[in-house]
Amino acid sequence: MLQEKDMVNDYLAGLKASLTGYANYISEANNPQLRQTLIQLRDQDENRQKTLYDYALQHGYYQPAAPASQQVIQQTKTQLSSGQ
């Protein structure tokens, strides 16, 4: 039997996959109404993901990575802005 932690993490993984799919569909949508509908659905899933993430964090079901140092943040910004 699945524990709550497993169900929450499974749902989070599903939402992550869904959001990736929406990004692809939106970028390829030629119909403006379809594109707008996909954007709205993506936004709803993003809100759902944030709510579930907060729940998982609060209950100890998810441990985020350690915060990046300022040096790593600056290095990443430099690489992204220079197109590397």
DANORFEN-V934493 format. One record per residue. N is the residue number from 1. RES is the residue in one small letter. PSI is psi in whole degrees, 0 to 359 (NA if undefined). Layout:
n=N res=RES psi=PSI
n=N res=RES psi=PSI
//
This chain:
n=1 res=m psi=135
n=2 res=l psi=140
n=3 res=q psi=161
n=4 res=e psi=318
n=5 res=k psi=315
n=6 res=d psi=319
n=7 res=m psi=318
n=8 res=v psi=313
n=9 res=n psi=324
n=10 res=d psi=317
n=11 res=y psi=318
n=12 res=l psi=318
n=13 res=a psi=320
n=14 res=g psi=319
n=15 res=l psi=321
n=16 res=k psi=316
n=17 res=a psi=320
n=18 res=s psi=316
n=19 res=l psi=323
n=20 res=t psi=317
n=21 res=g psi=315
n=22 res=y psi=319
n=23 res=a psi=317
n=24 res=n psi=314
n=25 res=y psi=318
n=26 res=i psi=317
n=27 res=s psi=338
n=28 res=e psi=353
n=29 res=a psi=128
n=30 res=n psi=333
n=31 res=n psi=122
n=32 res=p psi=322
n=33 res=q psi=320
n=34 res=l psi=316
n=35 res=r psi=315
n=36 res=q psi=320
n=37 res=t psi=316
n=38 res=l psi=321
n=39 res=i psi=317
n=40 res=q psi=318
n=41 res=l psi=319
n=42 res=r psi=316
n=43 res=d psi=320
n=44 res=q psi=317
n=45 res=d psi=324
n=46 res=e psi=318
n=47 res=n psi=318
n=48 res=r psi=317
n=49 res=q psi=317
n=50 res=k psi=317
n=51 res=t psi=315
n=52 res=l psi=322
n=53 res=y psi=313
n=54 res=d psi=319
n=55 res=y psi=313
n=56 res=a psi=318
n=57 res=l psi=315
n=58 res=q psi=325
n=59 res=h psi=4
n=60 res=g psi=18
n=61 res=y psi=346
n=62 res=y psi=133
n=63 res=q psi=107
n=64 res=p psi=160
n=65 res=a psi=156
n=66 res=a psi=147
n=67 res=p psi=145
n=68 res=a psi=148
n=69 res=s psi=162
n=70 res=q psi=326
n=71 res=q psi=315
n=72 res=v psi=319
n=73 res=i psi=313
n=74 res=q psi=319
n=75 res=q psi=318
n=76 res=t psi=316
n=77 res=k psi=316
n=78 res=t psi=315
n=79 res=q psi=318
n=80 res=l psi=323
n=81 res=s psi=337
n=82 res=s psi=357
n=83 res=g psi=17
n=84 res=q psi=NA
//
